[in-house]
Amino acid sequence: MPSLDDLKKRIKSVKSTQKITKAMKMVAAAKLKKAQDNAEKGRPYSEKLQNIILNLTKSISEGSNAPKLLVGNGKDKVYLCVVITADRGLCGGFNSNICKLAKSHFKKILKEGKELKIISVGSKGHDQIKSEYGDYIIYKKSFKEKKQITFNEANEIGKKVIELFEQEQFDKCLIFYNNFKNVITQIPQAEQIIPTYIKLEDKNKEKALFYEFEPEEDEILEDLLPKNVSIQILKAFLENAASEQGSRMTAMDNATRNAGDLVDKLTINYNRSRQASITKELIEIISGAESL
């Protein structure tokens, strides 16, 4: 049984931890508002860009004339998976959920006899993936020194992906990230960005819109598609930023409550031990007095 001093030190230690988790929860709550606004503002832009690309593809009659970023290179052998996670921990299952979804896709790709290549963005995701799939990682990047991810960082990853595609290093590219719903719910996503994923049924459902393009559609697509890759990666960064703060806020709130419960239990044990110690001393004093 621990001594009274040990229990006192433990209570003090847990209370100090509780102060830290409470402060981290408040910081995450403050950052969440801005991150959520950025994520919500970024969604219409990425969706509108996809709609523009969709309308441009309607005017292309022959698939052979379409850019490879749109229709692919006709192969399905090599997959590039871009796993986007955080550079900091203490955010619950945020990083683990992304890596879990990514690993399930890795297993499926390898099981089908296809080649796998991985780009890890974020140190926490890299740490979880490298133990099992380290041989497949061809590039890793961390933005730990950046306070806020901007288009420049997303464009850096996008240019790397396009460079590999132009070198015929892969056939299809998937990105993995967390889609922010609310503080409690963040849904892991796997999204194909090369070739640009546009469902045929969506094309049929889309109302007939007539545009006159200058220059030609294929020239516009040649310029838009690389930007679309960077924009979709930026959207993933923004969704991740909001999801990370929401997950951290929830995790720190739970940690603060658990610390409070632990302090209560330790205080009860301390009081009981102290009472038992006092009772024992009184019995010894009474027994000594009676013997005299």
N, C-alpha and C positions, 0 to 999 in steps of 0.2 A: 504493500500500500504506500503511495507517495506521501512524503512528509508535508507539513503545513507550508514550509518554505517553497517546496516544489510546486504545490498547488497555487500559491500566491504568484509565483513567477509565471506559471502557465496562464493564469487569468489575465495578468498584465500583458503577456505576449499576444493573447487572442484579442484583447481590446485594442491593442496597437494595430493588429491586422484588420480589425473591423473598421477602424478609422480610415485606413488606406483604401479598402474596398468601397467604403461609402464615398470617399473623395473621387475615386475612379468612376463610380456610377454617375456622379454629378458632372464630371468632365465629359463622359460619353453622352449624357443627355444633352449637354450644351452643343457638342459637335454633331449630334444626330440630326438636329433641326436643319442645319446648313447642308449636311450630306444628303438628307432626304429631299430637300428642295432642288439640289443639283441633279439628283437622279430623276426626279419627276419632270424637270425641265428638259433633260436630255432625251427622254423617251419620244416625244413628238418629232424631234429633229431626225432621229435615226429611222423612225417609222416613215416619215415623209420622204427621206432619201430612198428607202426601199420602194416606196410607191412610184417615185420618179423612174427608178431603174425598171420597175415592172412595166410602166407605160412605154418606156423606150424599147423594151424587148418585144413588145407587141408588133412593132414596126419592122422587126428583123424577120424576113421571110425564110432565109436560109441559115441553119445553125452553123454551117461552115464559115460564115462571115462573122459570127458573133465572137467577141473576145473570150479567151480561154478562162479568164477569171469568172466569167458568167456561166459558161457551159461546161467548163472543165477540159481536160486533155483526152477524155475518152477512156481513161484508165481508172482502176479501182484497186491498186495494189499497195500503195504506200500512204499511210495516214500520219498527219502531223497534228498532235494534240497540244494546245496551249492551255496550261493550267494556271489560272490567275487566283492567287490567294493573298493573304496579308503578310506584312513583315513583322507584325507584333502579335503576341499571344494574349492570354487572359480574356478571350472572347467566346467562351463556351465551345460549341461544336461547329463554329463557322468554318474554320479551315478543314476540319476533319470531314465535314459533309461534302465539301467540294472534292477532296481527295478520294473519298469513298466512291462518288459517282464516276470520277475519272478512272479509277482503278477497275471498276466494273466494265468500262468501255475498253480499257487496255486489254483485259482478259478476253473480251469478245473478239477484238481485232486480231490478237495473237492466235486465238483458237481457230479462227477462219483462215489461218495461214498467211495473213497479210503482214506487211512490214510496219513497225511502229517507230515514230520519232516524237520526242517530247521537248517542248519548251516550257520551262517552269518560271513563272513570274511571281516573286514573293518568296522570302526565305522559309516561311513556315510550311508552305506546300512542298517546297524542294526537300526539306528535312523528312517529310513523311513519305515522299515518293522514292527518294534515292536508295533507300534500303532494299526495296524490291525491284524497282525499275530504273536504277541508276545507269545501267548500260545503254538505255534508250534515250537518255537526256542528251540532246545535242547543243543546247544553249540554255543558260540560266541568267536571270536578271532580277535585281533587287532595287527597289526605290525607297529604301529605308531612310535615306538622308533627305528625301522630299517630304515636306509637310503636307502637300496637297498634290494629287495627281492631276495633270492637265493634258491637253491634246498633244503636247510635245512628247510626253512619255508614251502615250498611246500610239502616236505616229512612229516612234522609234521601234516599237514592237511590230507595228503594221508593216513598216519598210523591211524589217528582217524577214517577216513571213513572205512578203511578195518577192523579195530577193531569192529566197529558197525555192519559191514556186517557179520563177523564171529560170532558175538553174535546174529545173525538173527534179528537185529533191523529194517532192511528194506529189500526190494526186488529189487528196482531199484534206481540208483543215477544219478542225473542231476547236472551239474554245469552251472552257469550263469556268463557271462563276456562280455566284449566289444572286438570285433575283429578289429584290427587297419588296415585301408585301406590307409588313408592319413590324413593330418592335419585337414581337414574339415570333413571327413567321418569316423565314428567309428560305427560298426554295432553290436548291442546286439546279443549274441549267447546263445542258450540253447543246451548243448551237453551231451549225455548220456555216462557215463564212466563205470558204472556197471549195468548189464553185458556189456562187451566190445562190442561196437556197430560196427558190420561189416555187410554191406549189402550183401545179397546173390548174387545180380546181379553183385556186384563188384568182388565177388569170381569167377563168370563165365567169366567176362571180363578179369580177370588177366591171363596173359600168363602162360602156364604150365612151372613151374620152379621145378627142381628136386634137392633136397638137401639131404645129409645124415647127420642125427643129432646124436650127442653123448653128453649127454645121450638121453633118449627117449623124444619124443615131449611133452608128458604131464608133465614130470619133468621140462623141460625148461620153459614151460608155467607157472608152479607153481611159478617159480622164476621171470619170466618176467612180469606177469600180475600185481602184486603189484607195481612194478616199473613203469609200464605203467600208473597206476592211479596217482602216484606222478608226472610223466612227463607231463601228460595232465593238471594237476593242475598248474604245473610250466609254461606251455605254456599259460594258462589263465592269470597267474600273469604277464608274459612278455607282452602279448597283452594289458592287462589293463594298464601297466606302460606307454607304448607308447601312448595309447588312452587318458590316463589322461593328459599327457603333451600336446598332440595335442589339446585336448579340452580346456585345460587351456590357451594355447597360443591364440586360437581363441577368447575365452571369454574375456581375458584381452585386446586383440586388439580392440574388440568391445566396451569394457568399456572405453578404452582410447579415442576412437573416440567420444563416447557419452559425455564424460567429456569435450572434446574440444568444442563440439556443445553447451553444457550447459554453458560453460564459455563465449562463443560468445553471447548467448542470454542474460545472466546476465549482460555482459558488455554493451550491447545496452540499457537494462533497466536502468542500473546505469547512463549512459550518458544522457538518456532522463530525468531521475529524477533530475539529477544535473542541466541540462539545465532549467528545469521547476522551480527549486528552485532559480536559479540565476535570471531568468525572473521575478519571483514573488518579489524578493528583489528589483530589479530595478524599478518595478512598484510602490512598496511601497515608495521608495526613491523619485521618480518623483512626486507621489501624495502628499507627505509631503512637497516637495519644492514648488509645485503650491499652496498649501493651505496657505503658508506663504506670 
